[in-house]
């Protein structure tokens, strides 16, 4: 059995699409379909089923996926040990904000060291990242969270990331030297999706003090959030690194909230039995500095 089939199987499972898997792997879609059909014939089971435009794993596919990932991991390990190379694949699950504003410089750095390294950067919700790290589908996860959600995994705090409340510079609260929670009564908010840890933190603070609020917009992308804040009267919360450029240019203003430290820990999460390649070890060292 060609290991390429398992790699293709993994990509279809991740992308939930034959078309997107083919684009990622550089194959014709017919080639992807043929490889999956050969796997299904070999095992005598159906691995995927269609839900609308999405391909989902069957129960048999769900059982095969962690085994396929393990086989591919072992192959990469043997290849690197025998050839002393830093190639292979590095799979990273992370949040949109970290993918856009934290990781690019480190991804470029590791690519300079290992030109043959293939990187899979997969923005996900925090709970999905942890789940896929546990299943072995991701080498590491990078999330913003103050408390490990699964203590069976390895967690490493890289740094503390400040969060900021941002508004249009013409917003009435932008001219205050100090902003108290009472000033946020019935404020209009532009929030990330409801699973986002910094949204959850802000809502807990408001609810704990009985501060009424309304969410006018819910957006999953930091860039979209910033554009809407810049053009309207809403308030939002983002990691400071995601808003630094707009704050520096005067397009956004920070609300200096009194009495509450807004921050989350930037954490790396990894499976305790994960084999650490040379490239992965170097990448972890880069982002840990």
C-alpha positions as CSV (number, residue, x, y, z in Angstrom):
1,X,0.0,0.0,0.0
2,X,1.4,3.4,-1.1
3,X,1.6,5.8,1.9
4,X,0.6,8.5,-0.5
5,X,-3.0,7.1,-0.2
6,X,-2.9,7.7,3.6
7,X,-1.6,11.2,3.1
8,X,-4.5,11.9,0.6
9,X,-6.9,10.4,3.0
10,X,-5.7,12.7,5.8
11,X,-6.0,15.8,3.6
12,X,-9.6,14.9,2.6
13,X,-10.5,14.4,6.2
14,X,-8.9,17.8,7.2
15,X,-10.3,19.8,4.3
16,X,-13.6,17.9,4.1
17,X,-13.5,18.2,0.4
18,X,-11.9,16.2,-2.5
19,X,-11.5,19.4,-4.4
20,X,-9.6,21.3,-1.7
21,X,-7.5,18.2,-0.9
22,X,-6.5,18.0,-4.5
23,X,-5.6,21.7,-4.6
24,X,-3.5,21.3,-1.5
25,X,-1.7,18.2,-2.7
26,X,-1.3,19.4,-6.3
27,X,-3.3,16.4,-7.7
28,X,-6.2,16.2,-10.1
29,X,-9.4,15.7,-8.3
30,X,-9.9,12.4,-10.1
31,X,-6.6,11.2,-8.7
32,X,-7.8,11.9,-5.1
33,X,-11.0,10.1,-5.8
34,X,-9.2,7.1,-7.2
35,X,-6.9,6.9,-4.2
36,X,-9.7,7.0,-1.7
37,X,-11.6,4.4,-3.6
38,X,-8.6,2.1,-3.5
39,X,-8.3,2.5,0.2
40,X,-12.0,1.8,0.6
41,X,-11.6,-1.3,-1.6
42,X,-8.6,-2.5,0.5
43,X,-10.4,-2.2,3.8
44,X,-13.9,-3.1,2.5
45,X,-15.5,-0.1,4.1
46,X,-16.8,3.4,3.2
47,X,-14.5,6.1,4.6
48,X,-16.4,9.2,3.7
49,X,-20.0,10.3,3.3
50,X,-21.4,13.5,1.8
51,X,-23.3,16.1,3.8
52,X,-24.3,18.8,1.3
53,X,-21.0,20.1,-0.1
54,X,-18.9,18.7,2.8
55,X,-17.3,15.2,2.9
56,X,-17.4,13.8,6.5
57,X,-15.7,10.7,7.9
58,X,-17.8,7.7,8.5
59,X,-17.3,5.8,11.7
60,X,-14.8,3.6,9.9
61,X,-13.0,6.7,8.6
62,X,-12.8,8.1,12.1
63,X,-11.1,4.9,13.3
64,X,-8.6,4.9,10.4
65,X,-7.6,8.6,10.7
66,X,-5.5,8.4,13.9
67,X,-3.8,5.2,12.6
68,X,-3.1,6.8,9.2
69,X,-1.6,9.9,11.0
70,X,0.5,7.5,13.1
71,X,1.8,5.7,10.1
72,X,2.7,8.9,8.3
73,X,4.4,10.2,11.5
74,X,6.5,7.0,11.8
75,X,7.5,7.3,8.1
76,X,8.6,10.9,8.6
77,X,10.5,9.8,11.7
78,X,12.3,7.0,9.9
79,X,13.0,9.2,6.9
80,X,14.6,12.0,9.0
81,X,16.6,9.6,11.1
82,X,18.1,7.8,8.1
83,X,18.7,10.9,6.0
84,X,19.4,13.5,8.7
85,X,17.0,15.8,7.0
86,X,14.6,18.4,8.5
87,X,11.9,18.0,5.8
88,X,8.5,16.4,6.1
89,X,5.3,18.1,7.2
90,X,4.7,20.4,10.1
91,X,1.0,20.7,11.0
92,X,0.0,23.6,13.2
93,X,-3.5,24.4,14.5
94,X,-4.1,27.9,15.7
95,X,-6.4,30.9,15.9
96,X,-6.9,33.4,13.1
97,X,-5.3,36.2,15.2
98,X,-2.2,34.1,15.9
99,X,-2.0,32.9,12.3
100,X,-2.1,36.4,11.0
101,X,-0.1,38.4,13.6
102,X,2.2,36.1,15.5
103,X,3.3,33.2,13.3
104,X,4.4,34.6,9.9
105,X,7.8,35.7,11.1
106,X,8.5,32.3,12.7
107,X,7.2,30.3,9.7
108,X,9.5,32.2,7.4
109,X,12.4,31.6,9.8
110,X,11.8,27.8,9.9
111,X,11.4,27.7,6.1
112,X,14.8,29.4,5.8
113,X,16.3,26.6,7.9
114,X,14.4,23.8,6.2
115,X,13.5,24.6,2.6
116,X,12.0,21.2,2.0
117,X,9.6,21.5,5.0
118,X,5.9,21.5,4.1
119,X,3.8,23.5,6.5
120,X,0.1,23.0,7.1
121,X,-1.3,26.0,9.0
122,X,-4.9,25.3,10.0
123,X,-6.9,28.1,11.7
124,X,-9.5,26.5,14.0
125,X,-11.6,27.2,17.1
126,X,-9.8,26.6,20.3
127,X,-11.7,23.4,21.3
128,X,-11.2,21.9,17.8
129,X,-7.4,22.5,18.0
130,X,-7.2,20.7,21.3
131,X,-9.3,17.8,20.0
132,X,-7.1,17.4,16.9
133,X,-3.9,17.6,18.8
134,X,-5.2,14.8,21.1
135,X,-6.1,12.8,18.0
136,X,-2.6,13.2,16.6
137,X,-3.8,15.1,13.5
138,X,-1.9,18.2,14.5
139,X,1.8,18.3,15.6
140,X,1.1,21.3,17.9
141,X,-1.6,23.8,18.7
142,X,-1.2,27.4,19.5
143,X,-4.0,29.1,21.4
144,X,-4.8,32.0,23.8
145,X,-6.1,30.5,27.1
146,X,-5.3,31.0,30.7
147,X,-6.1,27.5,31.8
148,X,-5.3,24.1,30.1
149,X,-8.6,22.6,28.9
150,X,-7.2,19.0,28.7
151,X,-4.6,18.1,31.3
152,X,-3.7,14.8,29.5
153,X,-1.8,17.0,26.9
154,X,1.4,18.9,27.3
155,X,1.0,22.7,27.7
156,X,3.7,25.3,27.5
157,X,3.1,29.0,28.2
158,X,5.1,31.1,25.7
159,X,4.1,34.6,26.9
160,X,1.3,36.7,28.2
161,X,-0.7,38.5,25.5
162,X,-2.5,41.7,26.5
163,X,-6.0,42.2,25.2
164,X,-7.4,45.6,24.3
165,X,-10.8,47.2,24.0
166,X,-10.9,49.0,20.7
167,X,-13.2,51.7,19.3
168,X,-13.3,54.3,16.5
169,X,-11.2,57.3,17.7
170,X,-14.4,59.4,17.4
171,X,-16.3,57.1,19.8
172,X,-17.6,59.1,22.9
173,X,-15.6,56.9,25.3
174,X,-12.4,57.3,23.3
175,X,-11.8,60.7,24.9
176,X,-11.9,59.4,28.5
177,X,-8.7,59.1,30.4
178,X,-10.2,56.2,32.4
179,X,-13.1,53.9,31.4
180,X,-15.1,52.1,34.1
181,X,-17.4,49.2,33.6
182,X,-20.4,51.5,34.3
183,X,-19.4,53.5,31.2
184,X,-20.0,50.3,29.1
185,X,-23.7,50.2,30.1
186,X,-25.7,49.1,27.0
187,X,-22.7,49.5,24.8
188,X,-22.9,48.1,21.3
189,X,-20.3,45.3,20.8
190,X,-18.7,43.8,17.7
191,X,-17.6,40.4,19.0
192,X,-15.7,37.3,17.8
193,X,-17.5,34.0,17.6
194,X,-19.0,32.8,20.9
195,X,-16.3,30.1,21.4
196,X,-13.5,32.7,21.4
197,X,-11.7,32.8,24.8
198,X,-11.3,36.6,24.9
199,X,-15.0,37.1,24.1
200,X,-15.9,34.7,26.9
201,X,-13.6,36.6,29.3
202,X,-15.2,39.9,28.5
203,X,-18.7,38.7,28.7
204,X,-17.9,37.1,32.2
205,X,-16.6,40.5,33.4
206,X,-19.7,42.3,32.2
207,X,-22.1,39.8,33.5
208,X,-20.4,39.5,36.9
209,X,-21.0,43.3,37.5
210,X,-24.5,43.2,36.0
211,X,-23.5,45.5,33.0
212,X,-26.1,45.1,30.2
213,X,-24.7,44.9,26.7
214,X,-25.8,44.0,23.2
215,X,-23.9,42.3,20.5
216,X,-24.6,43.9,17.2
217,X,-22.2,41.9,15.1
218,X,-20.5,38.6,15.5
219,X,-17.5,38.0,13.2
220,X,-14.9,35.3,13.0
221,X,-12.1,37.2,11.5
222,X,-10.0,39.9,13.3
223,X,-9.6,41.9,10.1
224,X,-13.3,42.1,9.6
225,X,-13.8,43.1,13.3
226,X,-11.3,45.9,12.9
227,X,-12.9,47.2,9.7
228,X,-16.3,47.3,11.3
229,X,-15.1,49.1,14.4
230,X,-13.2,51.7,12.4
231,X,-16.3,52.4,10.3
232,X,-18.9,52.4,13.2
233,X,-19.7,53.0,16.8
234,X,-19.1,49.5,18.2
235,X,-16.6,48.3,20.8
236,X,-14.6,45.1,20.4
237,X,-11.9,43.2,22.2
238,X,-8.9,41.7,20.4
239,X,-5.3,40.6,21.2
240,X,-3.2,43.8,21.2
241,X,-0.9,42.3,18.5
242,X,-3.9,42.1,16.1
243,X,-4.7,45.9,16.5
244,X,-1.2,47.4,16.9
245,X,-0.9,48.7,13.3
246,X,-4.3,50.4,13.3
247,X,-3.7,51.9,16.8
248,X,-0.3,53.3,15.7
249,X,-1.9,54.9,12.6
250,X,-4.7,56.4,14.7
251,X,-7.4,54.4,13.0
252,X,-8.4,52.7,16.3
253,X,-8.3,53.9,19.9
254,X,-7.8,51.8,23.1
255,X,-10.3,52.2,25.9
256,X,-8.3,52.3,29.2
257,X,-10.5,50.0,31.3
258,X,-9.9,50.5,35.0
259,X,-9.7,47.7,37.5
260,X,-9.5,44.8,35.1
261,X,-6.3,43.3,33.6
262,X,-7.2,41.9,30.2
263,X,-4.8,39.3,29.1
264,X,-4.5,35.7,28.0
265,X,-1.6,33.3,28.0
266,X,-0.2,32.3,24.6
267,X,0.0,28.5,25.0
268,X,1.5,25.7,23.0
269,X,-0.2,22.4,23.3
270,X,1.2,19.0,22.2
271,X,0.4,15.3,22.6
272,X,2.8,13.7,25.2
273,X,3.6,10.9,22.8
274,X,4.2,13.1,19.9
275,X,7.5,12.4,18.1
276,X,9.4,15.7,17.8
277,X,11.3,16.1,14.5
278,X,14.3,18.3,14.2
279,X,12.2,20.9,12.3
280,X,9.5,20.8,15.0
281,X,12.0,21.1,17.8
282,X,13.6,24.2,16.1
283,X,10.2,25.8,15.5
284,X,9.3,25.4,19.1
285,X,12.6,26.9,20.1
286,X,12.0,29.9,17.8
287,X,8.5,30.7,19.2
288,X,9.6,30.2,22.8
289,X,12.3,32.9,22.7
